[in-house]
Amino acid sequence: MTTAEAGVNRQASSTRFALLLAASTCGTVATGAVAPVLPRFVESSLGGSNGVVGVVVALSPLFGLVGTLAAGPQVDRLGRRAIAVGGLSVAIAGALLLLVAHSVVVTSVARIVSGTGSGFAFAATITWAVDFSAPDRRGRAIGLYGLTVWVGLSIGPQLGQAIADAEGFRGVWLLVAVLEVAALLLVLCLGRDLAPRVRRRELPLVHQLFPRGARRPCALIALAAYGEGVIAAFLVLHLVHRGVHSGAGFGGAASVFTIFAASVFALRLFAAQVVDRTQPERVALAGFAAESAGLVVLAAAASFGVAAVGACLMGCGFAVLFPALALAATEATAEEERGAALGSFGASYSFGVAAGSLLGGVVAELWGTGAAHLSAAVAAAAAGVVTARSVAAPAVRAPR
């Protein structure tokens, strides 16, 4: 290959990577728009208790877990494009179902369909993102891909809250459907998927779904994501019950999500190169310390200012946790298991979010929403202890 040909290929990869990031951003803005609105919809329109709120909020990440886990090996066998297009089509159906949801049952079904489709799309698109990057820049690629989540959580909650105030809940559900359609159209613009297909291998199911080298990073990201599940389900209610207003605009409870996401965005841009140059477990250890401290502050918060400090601390932790642990999972598995490794990693993330909403709901029902945030701080601290042991005895990297 000539230098000119190599330059053209790099440019084409960069363009396709940008399209992929745009598609992911559309999906995450949709997720962010739902975050501050769905708990109030279930509580005020459907008459759900804290426990019901936790279940309904948890269904999407829970079935996202199932979808991402099931999709991982299929991404390696059938290709990135096929799984991404199928997953986004299912997510669109889930969004449309919300438009006719007038009961907890229908809302729950909509969340199940949406979560499953999004899970398939995630497994395909994150693997595709790694395909576009050089081996020594995979941490940066994963970090940039992960930033689309926090762009969505920065824009989505404010957008969702503003539309809910102006047009009601149905306006938010329509916005979600439009964004999912836009994501599908962008993926269709990516063209053919040229990644080699892997033949079906006769391995135990657990190894197909969870490659051995990815198992520790998967467990750690689940503990990290528990905190996200708690704040997704209960942070707005927690702050509103403590006197922070719920309306749109800076200073409202939904703004805390924006501060959280903006902190992730800012620090990840700064730390993008560090993840590729430092032992991933060392970076993750610092992330867990920041997340745990932020959750303790959020549990005690009774004003917007204190909550903003907690959200900033937690955001700094999440800025490095996702790329560091995803890179650790990628480095510890063989190339032909990349889809399965990243699929299981994404599934573990979804499991943690779902566990945060479900277990957080139980804790909130028994002891209040502040206690739910403290339970997430304990989970992050426990993950930090495990990570500290990994730093002392680094995992073996898979041969390249």
Order of alpha helices (4+ residues) and beta strands (2+ residues): alpha-alpha-alpha-alpha-alpha-alpha-alpha-alpha-alpha-alpha-alpha-alpha-alpha
